[in-house]
Every structure is written in structure tokens, then in C-alpha cells.
Amino acid sequence: MPQYLLEFDDDDLGQRKRLEFTAENPAAALSLLKDEGAFRHVKLWEGDRLLGNVMRDGQGVWHLDETSLG
């Protein structure tokens, strides 16, 4: 199974941290982020490839910054 990394910056919403996990696909990251506050930006990596920046808005909708996708 692929290795993924969630990378959180130190911001007004929380401290810097890293969370590594294995999963069938990157969608598994959403369940790991369920307890994070709204508007916290998180980088999602598969190995050394940045998949994108993920953020949940105030309504609970997830957003992926596609400009960072390669």
C-alpha cells in the first residue's frame, strides 16, 4: 500500500505536526482530518510527491488546491 504524509504548518489554528499513514488511496486522509479545525491547511504527500493542499471550510466541505497538483 502507498505511504502518505499529512503535513500541518504552525498557524493560528494549531501547531506544526506530521502524520504518516498507509492506505489504498489518498482519500483516507479525510477521515484522519475529521478532528482538525475548519480552515486549517494541510499538505498531502504520497512519498515525495505533493498531491495538494487540503482544507475544510466552515460548512464542513473539503477543498483541494488543484494548483499544487503536478
C-alpha positions as CSV (number, residue, x, y, z in Angstrom):
1,M,0.0,0.0,0.0
2,P,1.2,3.5,-0.7
3,Q,2.7,5.7,2.0
4,Y,1.2,9.1,2.7
5,L,2.0,12.1,4.8
6,L,-0.1,14.9,6.2
7,E,2.0,18.0,6.9
8,F,0.5,20.7,9.1
9,D,2.1,24.1,9.4
10,D,2.3,26.0,12.7
11,D,-0.5,28.5,12.4
12,D,-3.2,30.3,14.4
13,L,-5.3,27.1,14.3
14,G,-2.7,24.6,15.6
15,Q,0.9,23.5,15.9
16,R,3.2,22.1,13.3
17,K,2.9,18.3,13.0
18,R,3.3,15.4,10.6
19,L,1.1,12.3,10.3
20,E,2.3,9.4,8.3
21,F,-0.1,6.7,7.2
22,T,-0.6,3.9,4.6
23,A,-3.8,3.5,2.7
24,E,-5.4,2.2,-0.5
25,N,-5.7,5.8,-1.8
26,P,-5.3,9.4,-0.6
27,A,-9.0,9.8,0.3
28,A,-8.2,8.0,3.6
29,A,-6.6,11.3,4.7
30,L,-10.1,12.9,5.1
31,S,-11.0,10.5,7.9
32,L,-7.7,11.3,9.7
33,L,-8.5,15.1,9.4
34,K,-12.0,14.9,10.9
35,D,-11.0,16.3,14.3
36,E,-9.0,19.2,12.9
37,G,-10.5,22.6,13.0
38,A,-12.0,24.3,10.0
39,F,-9.7,26.4,7.8
40,R,-6.6,24.5,8.8
41,H,-4.4,24.0,5.6
42,V,-2.7,20.6,5.3
43,K,-0.3,19.4,2.7
44,L,-0.9,15.8,1.5
45,W,2.1,13.9,0.1
46,E,2.4,10.5,-1.5
47,G,6.0,9.6,-0.9
48,D,8.0,12.6,-2.1
49,R,5.2,13.9,-4.4
50,L,2.9,16.7,-3.2
51,L,-0.6,15.7,-4.1
52,G,-2.1,19.0,-2.9
53,N,-3.3,21.2,-0.1
54,V,-6.4,20.2,1.7
55,M,-8.7,22.4,3.8
56,R,-12.2,22.0,5.3
57,D,-14.3,25.2,5.2
58,G,-16.7,26.4,8.0
59,Q,-19.6,24.4,6.4
60,G,-17.6,21.1,6.6
61,V,-16.9,20.9,2.9
62,W,-13.4,19.7,1.9
63,H,-11.3,21.7,-0.7
64,L,-8.3,20.6,-2.6
65,D,-5.9,23.2,-4.0
66,E,-5.5,21.8,-7.5
67,T,-2.9,24.4,-8.5
68,S,-0.4,22.4,-6.5
69,L,-1.1,19.1,-8.4
70,G,1.5,18.1,-10.8
